[in-house]
Amino acid sequence: MPLSLLTAPRLTPLLEHLAGGLARAPLPPREEEVLVVQSQGMRRWLTLQLADRFGCAGSLTMPFPATFVRELSRSILGEHAGRDQQDPFSRDALTWRIDAMLDALPAGDETFAPLRTYLARADDRTRFGLAAQVAARFDDYQMFRADILDRWEAGDDYPGTSHGRWQGALWRRLRAEAGDGAPHTGNRLQRLIETLQRAESSGGTGDAPHGLPSRVTVFGVSTLPPLFVDLLFAIARHRPVTVYSAALEVAASHPLALAYGGQSREFVAELEGRGAAVQRVGEVPNGAGVLARLQRELATDNAGTTPLELAWSDDSLRVHDAHGAMRQLEVVRDQLLAALAADDTLRPHDLLLLVPDAAEWAPTVDAVFGVSVQGAPRLPYRIADRPLRRAQPAAEALARLLSLEGGRLERSAVLSLLSLPLVRQGAGLAAGDVEWVESALERANVRWGYDGAARSALGFPDYEEASWRAGLDRLLLGVVVGRVDDEVLGLLPEAGDMLGEPELLATFARWVDDLAEMLAQWRHERSLADWTATLIGTIERFLAPDDTYEQQMVGAVAATIRRLSALGEVAGYDKTVKFAVVRDWLETELDDEGFGSGFLQGGMTVAALKPMRSLPFRVIAMVGLDDGVFPRRDRRSAFDLLEHERRAGDRDLRSDDRQLFLDTLMAAEGRLILAYGGRAVNDNSP
């Protein structure tokens, strides 16, 4: 049976077609519907939409493509393909494996000469950074260049360049180290495809391999890796496979379609050329505004030669040239509030605000939308795609603790750390105690450095004055001897007047001592397993959850730390590691955006401009569309072989962003507001 490809200018008609098919031909009660998606935002939107139509969204599984491949390998091939941290060819495991190899490159092998030259003056952090880059490239090759990996394993150093030779040699060492029983993603896909093809040739469609889902649906994609497309066609020999793609006609001649729709056009043409049954669904967008007319031109393969008439009363499509990020958001806020005032049916959850980088723009969004403006209602919103360290207090607290190592332990940094409730509770202090602590430290003249030895370790003179130890000793002496004008034991006591001060001071002093001891321990190299135990001990000592929600957050951070030990086992990494390398790895983990967490959770959604996320909203605003910022440019490594030869299905940031812009244009159901910083804030120059 042929693979079915259904296309429409936007997702809404594709959703209606999918829901209609599920209603007409539901699976038996014990079977789950497999809907493959490529983003958390798409997964949540699809779940909510199906729940609205059917009253619930049960018996659904919505894996990402990589998860779908692992589960299929387990059920069909019997491979116990675990999660990424149990796969020696996952990106994280490869990073540690490659780091160990880079640290022990054979001295006489000229194949690795480029690497030895680069690493000649590199420290451990630089070497680990290079390992992460190489691991990312090998991860891409598994899905997009599996044939090159096969050639490398056969001894061919394709493409014959110096970078190709050392990558091929490194890959062969990785394969030999892992053994034949550890397949990478490309192997799994190839084995699945071969198994499905053999089953068809031996028994036809009636003898499908055990474990194959009753049907497979891929929803809301504009491109897929070629190997995954091969897998879908192999599954289609046995089971119905349907791909839903929000794409314009392949032969579309509109200038916007030609300039921005290359990615989806290439994808649809590839599937159609391989025999997919293509069906166009949905109606042409209606409406009288310039946005609807532009959408109709794109949807009906209009060449766009007829000028679009603009009117002051038409607010369906607006482009704002503003002064910087703050002003862009202020303009957008006013436009959104005007839209809500003009339409009683419009609600905050019908609004979407897209920004180039959620972490970078979040403070500005909070400054504009998080405050009340006189005479205007406050617009509720949720920011999706924030890094874990900014979205979860436990992750932020750990990141702050990590940042103390190598620093001067300034008073301001410690007080800032104590402003976090989890840390303050871990120190045994109440909310009102921090103010007293700050006052006491000021009286005792505490400035920076735990003691003279800690200052000396940082390269400063070894002296005690104005250190934490000297200041705390003055305060503790003040508790014992009271107010005196003479030095005691070489220090001038500093006494206070607060009831309960001795207990509070003792509690705080013990916490500072523990903090200094923790920082001293971090200066010694450890194995990954020992670092895991040390860091788990850190959060147990310094983070104290007060309720169930905080316990869950601390537990999530602890689980992230435990991944380090698990990766060390999978990678066979038996070297000791400096704290700076572990911190780099952990900060990368804490910078993870959680695959779109916070998407569609009430109020206006603020999200990052990301591919595969052009969901239909009644009003969409896009900001930060500055020249040089959007569309983004790929900054690929010099050794990235994806740059050596472009193939159909290859991804790059610039094409992703262009497709995203076109998809967003089609997804806006009522209004589209675009803003960019085209004017200088200081002198209004372009």
Salt bridges, closest charged atoms under 4 A:
GLU16 OE2 - ARG53 NH2 2.49
GLU33 OE2 - ARG215 NE 2.63
GLU71 OE1 - ARG74 NH2 3.01
GLU79 OE1 - ARG188 NE 3.74
GLU79 OE2 - ARG191 NH1 2.90
ASP84 OD1 - ARG70 NH1 2.88
ASP87 OD2 - ARG188 NH1 3.49
ASP92 OD2 - ARG563 NH2 2.79
ASP99 OD1 - ARG127 NE 2.95
ASP103 OD1 - ARG127 NH1 3.20
ASP103 OD2 - LYS575 NZ 3.78
GLU110 OE2 - ARG116 NH2 3.86
ASP124 OD1 - ARG127 NH1 3.31
ASP139 OD2 - ARG91 NH2 3.25
ASP140 OD1 - ARG91 NH2 3.94
ASP140 OD2 - ARG137 NH2 3.15
ASP147 OD1 - ARG647 NH1 2.89
GLU153 OE2 - ARG175 NE 3.26
GLU153 OE2 - HIS184 NE2 3.89
ASP156 OD2 - ARG151 NH2 2.92
ASP157 OD1 - ARG172 NH2 2.90
GLU177 OE1 - ARG97 NE 2.91
GLU200 OE1 - ARG237 NH1 2.36
ASP230 OD1 - ARG274 NH1 2.55
GLU249 OE2 - ARG280 NE 3.58
GLU266 OE2 - ARG646 NH1 3.38
GLU270 OE2 - ARG274 NH1 3.87
GLU297 OE1 - HIS254 NE2 3.02
ASP315 OD2 - ARG671 NH2 2.62
ASP321 OD2 - ARG679 NE 3.49
GLU330 OE1 - ARG327 NH1 3.30
ASP334 OD1 - ARG333 NE 3.43
ASP343 OD2 - ARG618 NH2 2.62
ASP350 OD1 - HIS349 NE2 3.55
ASP350 OD2 - ARG618 NH1 3.80
ASP366 OD2 - ARG386 NH2 2.75
ASP385 OD1 - LYS610 NZ 3.85
ASP385 OD2 - ARG613 NH1 2.51
GLU396 OE2 - ARG400 NH2 3.08
GLU410 OE2 - ARG408 NE 3.64
GLU442 OE1 - ARG411 NH2 2.69
GLU442 OE1 - ARG447 NH1 3.52
ASP473 OD1 - ARG469 NH2 2.98
GLU494 OE2 - ARG443 NE 3.17
GLU494 OE1 - ARG474 NH2 3.55
ASP497 OD2 - ARG483 NH2 2.95
ASP513 OD1 - ARG469 NH1 2.60
ASP514 OD2 - ARG541 NE 2.80
ASP584 OD2 - ARG125 NE 2.76
GLU589 OE1 - ARG563 NH1 2.65
ASP591 OD1 - ARG389 NE 2.95
GLU593 OE1 - LYS610 NZ 2.26
ASP634 OD2 - ARG636 NH2 3.59
ASP640 OD2 - ARG137 NE 3.46
ASP640 OD2 - ARG636 NH1 2.76
GLU643 OE2 - ARG636 NE 3.22
GLU645 OE1 - ARG647 NH2 3.69
ASP650 OD2 - ARG145 NH2 2.71
ASP656 OD1 - ARG651 NE 2.93
ASP657 OD2 - ARG632 NE 2.82
